[in-house]
Every structure is written in structure tokens, then in C-alpha cells.
Amino acid sequence: MVIFIKVLTKIDIERTLPDSCLQASPQSQRSHGGEKLQVKDDVGILWNFYCTIRSGVFPKLDIVSGWIQFVRFKQLNTGDAIVLYKDDDTLTGPHYKIEVLKGHGDDYSSFAQMYIKSC
């Protein structure tokens, strides 16, 4: 199941994973006020994203570690897209997968429509 599709911006590339990670994060992985999100990429590498939630009027997700390493390893650029999937397994629990789609531009709506039609 697709959790979210995000065409990456300059801020996404330089600093933080999109806020949508907040909805995708498994509640059972919380520790010390943060959340650990383990995600497998398209070649089978397991990535650990550690997230904390900044309190305030509009709570914001902060990625403590893992995202920038992923961005650099995958050589992501503005306009590339990521798709986060969640598969529920009754025996082992949820599994998350991230897919990188290179060079789709900054037009999120047309990209999302194209992607959804191809699924």
C-alpha cells in the first residue's frame, strides 16, 4: 500500500524527510521520545530513519539521522520523487519500502496522477 508520494524540494534534499513520515511511522517503534522507521530500498538495503516530533501549535517532524545519508547515497536531486510503501504482515508486523524515481520535475500533481494510473 502506498503511504505517500513526494516530489523532493531543495529543503527535502538538504535538511529533512517530508512531514508525511509522521503518518507512516510505526507507533510501536517509539523510544526516548522518538520514532525509528526502518525502510528497505529497491536493492534491499535497510535504512534507519530516526524521527522526533517537535511540540508546539503545529507539531513538526524532525529527522535526527538517516535521511541525509540516504539522500547522498541515492544522489537525490530536487525534482526526484520518493514513494513510501507499507506492507502489513500478520506474523512479523509492518514492513516499509522506499522507491526512488529520478527526474520527475517539481509538478507533484501531474506526477502523482501519472504514477497512480500506472499502478
N, C-alpha and C positions, 0 to 999 in steps of 0.2 A: 504494500500500500504506500502510495506517495504521501509523505508528510508535508513537504514543501518543495517548491522550485524557486530558485533565486538567481537572477542575473546579477553578478557581482559589480559593486561600485568601488570607487577608489578607497573609501573608508573600509569596506569589507576586506579589501586586499591588504591594506596597511595596518589595520588595527583589530578588527573583531568579526567574529562569526555573526551572521544575521540573527536578530532577535527571535526569529522563528524557532531557533534551537530550544527556547524555553518550553514551547509546547511539545517538542519532540523528546525532551529529556525524561528518562525513566525515573519516576519518583523513588523507587527502591534503591537507587544508587547514591542517595544523598549522604554526605558525611561532612562534618565540620562546617555546616552552613553552605556547602557547595554541592554540585552535582557532577558526576562523572558520566560522560557519554562516550561509549565505545562504538566506533563505526568502522566497518570494513570497506575498503575501496574496491575498484574494479579489478585490481590484480591480486586481491587477497590480503593486503597489508592492513593490520588492525591499528587504528588511530584512536588515541585517548584525548578527548577534549574535556577539560575541567572548567566548569562554569560556576559562577556565583551570581546571586541576584542582589543588585544594589537597591536598597529600600528608598522610599520617597513617594511622592504623589504619583509618579509614573515609574513603577519598578522597571529596572533595566538589567538586562543580562550582560554580564562581563565574562569574557573568556580569560581564565587565568593562564592557561597554557594549552598548547597543542594545535591551535588554529593556524598561527603564523608558520609553524613548521610544515603543516600540510600545504599551505599556500605556496611556500618556497619550493617544496619537493615537487609539487604538481606544476610549478611555473605558471600559476594562475595570473590572469590579467583582467583589467576592467572589461566588462562585456562577456566574459566567460560565465557559464552557468553551472550551478550545482543542483542536484536533485537528491533529496534525502528520503530513503525508504525505511519502512518499519515492517518486519515480518514477525508475527506472533507465533511462537511455538509452545504448545501446551506443556511440553516436557522441560525445555531449557529456558523458557521465557522469551522476551522480545529480542530480536536481532536487528541491527541497523546497518544500512548500506548507503554509501555516498557515491554518486556518479558525477563525473566532471564532463561538461560539454563545452568545448573550446570555441570561442569566437562567434557568439550569437548576438553581439551588439547590446545596446542599452534598452531596447524596446521589449520590456518584460511581457506586456500583454500579447503581442504577436508571437513571441517565443513560446509562451505558455499555451496558447491556442494550438500552435503547430505541434508542440510536444504531446498534448493531451489527445489530439487526433491520431497521432502515431502509436499510441498505447493500445 
